[in-house]
Amino acid sequence: MNEEQINTKIGFLKKIPMLSMIGLVIGAIGGYIYYVKVGCVSGTCAITSNPWMSTAWGAAFGYLIFDMFKRKKNSKD
């Protein structure tokens, strides 16, 4: 990987708010814990019967919830 590719990837990560990234990680952990503690014994539940789906949905919800708390930029007229 050359320096230009590394700078492009770092630039992409700077565009995502840190609070949203924290929400993504916390949501993923929460989704997995939900799978372990609640889960679905019969295996017929679409989301909670699969740890990958439960973790992905938890990450999505965590991202959305933490994204609500980002600050709005003031526009000067």
Order of alpha helices (4+ residues) and beta strands (2+ residues): alpha-alpha-alpha
